[in-house]
């Protein structure tokens, strides 16, 4: 497992990565979509590996160029 997979991403990074807004972010955190999310101070941090797994399960959130078929 690389170090990048252990890095915790804050709300802004998660929203930018998935292309979602704050409301959807909190909805996903509250529903348990990021099982290893943890609180750091007053914010939730989501491990990058959780983001990769979520995006794999939900192709809807994949960046546009990854959805293209050859």
N, CA and C of each residue as an Amber inpcrd file, in Angstrom:
protein
   210
   0.8510000  -1.1760000   0.0000000   0.0000000   0.0000000   0.0000000
   0.8940000   1.2340000   0.0000000   0.6360000   2.1270000  -0.9020000
   1.4680000   3.3250000  -0.9920000   1.0650000   4.3380000   0.0740000
   1.9580000   5.2860000   0.3260000   1.6750000   6.3260000   1.3030000
   0.4930000   7.1810000   0.8770000   0.3200000   7.3810000  -0.4160000
  -0.7700000   8.2040000  -0.9220000  -2.1250000   7.6400000  -0.5130000
  -2.2480000   6.3310000  -0.4480000  -3.5150000   5.7070000  -0.0930000
  -3.8820000   5.9490000   1.3580000  -2.9190000   6.2700000   2.2170000
  -3.1830000   6.5240000   3.6240000  -3.4560000   7.9880000   3.9220000
  -3.2600000   8.8560000   2.9530000  -3.4400000  10.2850000   3.1690000
  -4.9150000  10.5930000   3.3650000  -5.2120000  11.3770000   4.3890000
  -6.5830000  11.8030000   4.6300000  -6.8980000  13.0510000   3.8230000
  -8.0260000  13.0510000   3.1720000  -8.4430000  14.1870000   2.3560000
  -9.5620000  14.9360000   3.0740000  -9.4690000  16.2560000   3.0960000
 -10.5130000  17.0500000   3.7380000 -11.7040000  17.2140000   2.7930000
 -12.7410000  17.9000000   3.2780000 -13.9680000  18.0500000   2.5040000
 -13.7110000  18.6600000   1.1330000 -12.9420000  19.7200000   1.0820000
 -12.7010000  20.4040000  -0.1940000 -12.0280000  19.4700000  -1.2010000
 -11.0280000  18.7140000  -0.7550000 -10.3320000  17.7990000  -1.6680000
 -11.2540000  16.6800000  -2.1500000 -12.0780000  16.1630000  -1.2410000
 -13.0110000  15.0980000  -1.6270000 -14.0130000  15.6340000  -2.6480000
 -14.5580000  16.8210000  -2.3810000 -15.5370000  17.4140000  -3.2980000
 -14.9230000  17.6810000  -4.6700000 -13.7160000  18.2050000  -4.6800000
 -13.0390000  18.4600000  -5.9560000 -12.7650000  17.1590000  -6.7050000
 -12.3180000  16.1470000  -5.9880000 -11.9550000  14.8670000  -6.6050000
 -13.1700000  14.1720000  -7.2120000 -14.2990000  14.2270000  -6.4940000
 -15.5050000  13.5390000  -6.9570000 -16.4250000  14.4400000  -7.7750000
 -16.1710000  15.7380000  -7.7590000 -17.0310000  16.6610000  -8.4840000
 -18.3990000  16.8180000  -7.8370000 -18.4220000  16.8800000  -6.5050000
 -19.6730000  17.0030000  -5.7680000 -19.6290000  18.2550000  -4.8910000
 -20.7610000  18.5990000  -4.3170000 -20.8530000  19.7420000  -3.4250000
 -20.8120000  19.3270000  -1.9590000 -20.8700000  20.3330000  -1.0810000
 -20.8030000  20.0820000   0.3570000 -21.9270000  19.1870000   0.8520000
 -23.1300000  19.4460000   0.3960000 -24.2820000  18.6710000   0.8700000
 -24.1250000  17.1900000   0.5400000 -23.7240000  16.9000000  -0.6940000
 -23.5300000  15.5010000  -1.1060000 -22.3950000  14.8660000  -0.3050000
 -21.3430000  15.6280000  -0.0480000 -20.2210000  15.1250000   0.7500000
 -20.7070000  14.6770000   2.1220000 -21.4450000  15.5540000   2.8090000
 -21.9220000  15.2050000   4.1520000 -22.9190000  14.0560000   4.1040000
 -23.7070000  13.9840000   3.0480000 -24.6360000  12.8710000   2.8750000
 -23.8670000  11.5520000   2.7610000 -22.7930000  11.5470000   1.9810000
 -21.9850000  10.3320000   1.8030000 -21.2710000   9.9410000   3.0980000
 -20.7300000  10.9120000   3.8210000 -20.0510000  10.6240000   5.0850000
 -21.0490000  10.0570000   6.0960000 -22.2190000  10.7030000   6.2060000
 -23.2370000  10.2630000   7.1690000 -23.7910000   8.8860000   6.8460000
 -23.8400000   8.5360000   5.5510000 -24.4010000   7.2420000   5.1620000
 -23.3880000   6.0980000   5.2800000 -22.1370000   6.4240000   5.5800000
 -21.1300000   5.3780000   5.7650000 -20.4380000   4.9540000   4.4840000
 -20.5530000   5.7440000   3.4170000 -19.8900000   5.4000000   2.1480000
 -18.3680000   5.4060000   2.2680000 -17.8520000   6.1530000   3.2270000
 -16.4080000   6.1940000   3.4820000 -16.1820000   5.5730000   4.8640000
 -16.0430000   4.2490000   4.9190000 -16.0200000   3.5480000   6.2030000
 -14.8570000   3.9230000   7.1140000 -13.7790000   4.4310000   6.5640000
 -12.6220000   4.7590000   7.3930000 -12.4670000   6.2560000   7.6360000
 -13.5190000   7.0250000   7.3670000 -13.4700000   8.4670000   7.6220000
 -13.2710000   8.6880000   9.1220000 -12.5170000   9.7140000   9.4410000
 -12.2410000  10.0020000  10.8490000 -12.2690000  11.4980000  11.0720000
 -12.4900000  11.8650000  12.3040000 -12.5540000  13.2600000  12.6750000
 -11.1620000  13.7270000  13.0770000 -10.7740000  14.8670000  12.5380000
  -9.4910000  15.4880000  12.8700000  -9.8040000  16.9430000  13.2090000
  -9.8240000  17.2510000  14.4890000 -10.2490000  18.5880000  14.8950000
 -11.7360000  18.7250000  14.6480000 -12.1200000  19.7240000  13.8580000
 -13.5450000  19.9400000  13.6040000 -13.9730000  19.4940000  12.1990000
 -13.1710000  18.6820000  11.5320000 -13.5470000  18.2310000  10.1940000
 -13.3460000  16.7310000  10.0460000 -14.0720000  16.1670000   9.0810000
 -13.8970000  14.7580000   8.7530000 -12.8140000  14.6380000   7.6970000
 -11.9820000  13.6300000   7.8380000 -10.9570000  13.3180000   6.8540000
 -11.3100000  11.9590000   6.2550000 -11.1590000  11.8480000   4.9540000
 -11.4710000  10.6080000   4.2400000 -10.1810000  10.0730000   3.6420000
  -9.7870000   8.8470000   4.0090000  -8.5790000   8.2680000   3.4100000
  -8.7220000   8.1650000   1.8910000  -7.6300000   8.4540000   1.1880000
  -7.6520000   8.4300000  -0.2700000  -8.0750000   7.0630000  -0.7950000
  -7.7000000   6.0040000  -0.1140000  -8.0970000   4.6620000  -0.5380000
  -9.6130000   4.5160000  -0.5230000 -10.2870000   5.1230000   0.4500000
 -11.7510000   5.0990000   0.4720000 -12.3260000   5.8110000  -0.7490000
 -11.6930000   6.9100000  -1.1650000 -12.1540000   7.6290000  -2.3530000
 -12.0130000   6.7650000  -3.6050000 -10.8680000   6.0900000  -3.7180000
 -10.6530000   5.2130000  -4.8710000 -11.6810000   4.0890000  -4.8990000
 -11.9240000   3.4830000  -3.7480000 -12.9050000   2.3930000  -3.6720000
 -14.3090000   2.8930000  -3.9850000 -14.6620000   4.0600000  -3.4630000
 -15.9830000   4.6230000  -3.7240000 -16.1630000   4.8940000  -5.2140000
 -15.1570000   5.4940000  -5.8290000 -15.2450000   5.8200000  -7.2530000
 -15.3290000   4.5510000  -8.0980000 -14.6530000   3.4990000  -7.6750000
 -14.7200000   2.2230000  -8.3970000 -16.1260000   1.6280000  -8.2980000
 -16.7370000   1.7120000  -7.1190000 -18.0920000   1.1870000  -6.9250000
 -19.1350000   2.0280000  -7.6460000 -18.8630000   3.3110000  -7.8040000
 -19.8420000   4.2480000  -8.3610000 -19.2380000   4.9700000  -9.5480000
 -19.2990000   4.3730000 -10.6910000 -18.6810000   4.9470000 -11.8910000
 -19.2390000   6.3270000 -12.2320000 -20.4090000   6.6690000 -11.7110000
 -21.0050000   7.9730000 -11.9430000 -20.0700000   9.0940000 -11.5020000
 -19.2760000   8.8530000 -10.4660000 -18.3920000   9.8670000  -9.9110000
 -16.9960000   9.8440000 -10.5170000 -16.7700000   9.0020000 -11.5100000
 -15.4620000   8.9600000 -12.1580000 -15.2890000  10.2050000 -13.0230000
 -14.0770000  10.7230000 -13.1280000 -13.8500000  11.8710000 -14.0110000
 -14.3260000  11.5700000 -15.4230000 -14.7780000  12.5850000 -16.1170000
 -15.4060000  12.4120000 -17.4350000 -14.5540000  11.6510000 -18.4220000
 -13.2490000  11.9030000 -18.4670000 -12.4050000  11.2210000 -19.4430000
 -12.2270000   9.7360000 -19.1230000 -12.4860000   9.3070000 -17.8860000
 -12.3900000   7.8880000 -17.5500000 -13.6480000   7.1290000 -17.9760000
 -14.7660000   7.8340000 -18.1980000 -16.0050000   7.1700000 -18.5960000
 -16.0650000   6.8570000 -20.0810000 -15.1410000   7.4020000 -20.8560000
 -15.1480000   7.1720000 -22.2970000 -14.7290000   5.7310000 -22.5940000
 -15.3930000   5.1500000 -23.5670000 -15.0160000   3.7920000 -23.9920000
 -14.2720000   3.8900000 -25.3170000 -13.3660000   2.9720000 -25.5210000
 -12.5490000   2.9970000 -26.7520000 -13.2860000   2.3990000 -27.9040000
